[in-house]
């Protein structure tokens, strides 16, 4: 399944590195404004988890992939694991590369992670709900929505940051349901 | 080894898509005939392990249909399939080869052989989005053969092929069926008339006929239409 790394689009790695580079540059001096900018950028990183997970369904490759030796579930896990693992490394490196912290290390990273998880959660729900190419288009809107929402509410009324554990819980729940759905496609 | 389906049923709420079908398929070409909506695709998906039967069992020898071992000896062409837009023909075959657990060098060699067999040798470096419908169908047929499967399941494989391509395809299947189990579904009788060792007819999810067909028995198409008329009369 490591061969799946070669089939993840190069733009996924390049844009993720680009966002990391921008975050490191901005994070040289973290202030109140910079935190929310980084928080608003995080959903675009999460977009690649959604596009890689929804690729087979969006391109109608699912049925071919179902009937091969490796199950579709393990295929998706391999793809998602690779991208999520890469993003995990990015967040770890970010904590090391930031020059200063506005609040504390954990708190600043937390403000960046919550929109990331919210994007993954909403995107997972949409991928379960919409089939075919529609799912790809709908998922493209999720990071935009979360980014604007995080950017506006973060400074004025940071409600999403208070619901952090709830967001993580629903993220895990959505993706368990997503993987359960890969076990048998919806008929017609 | 035989592919066995024992009283397989697939139910969706009150709708019965496949109703108590029992099959024993050995080496040879088996033609599955039925109208649109008869249950051919649902049955084939269950034989591929894509759908779980509501009741009944499917196995190949000692291998249950839900196992990796079974899927490693299976080749499947769905009725309708897509492709990743950036893929060339060869990328597609290598990708499917990776999913079938084939080493890359072997998948490449096998891909080239199959490309030649389906007359796509000169198109393999081109993107699939530039292919015609018939070319995509031939590429789909090629991927089904990649792992030299023990069981080959083809759902309406001649859709989009021109008459010359259909004849080539029939010859390919006939040859392959000598040593492997091939199940091919169609609603076009001429697709299987000359190559099927065994004909199965499905209507409303039920198997209404299963038997060996040869020219001495007459015209298969007339026989096929008669089965459906008799079925309607009995109802």
Interface residues (C-beta under 8 A of the other chain):
Chain A: X3 X4 X7 X9 X55 X59 X60 X61 X63 X64 X65 X66 X67 X68 X69 X70 X71 X75 X184 X185 X187
Chain B: X12 X17 X42 X45 X48 X49 X50 X51 X52 X68 X71 X72 X74 X76 X78 X80 X81 X82 X83 X84 X85 X86 X95 X96 X98 X99 X100 X101 X104 X140 X143 X147
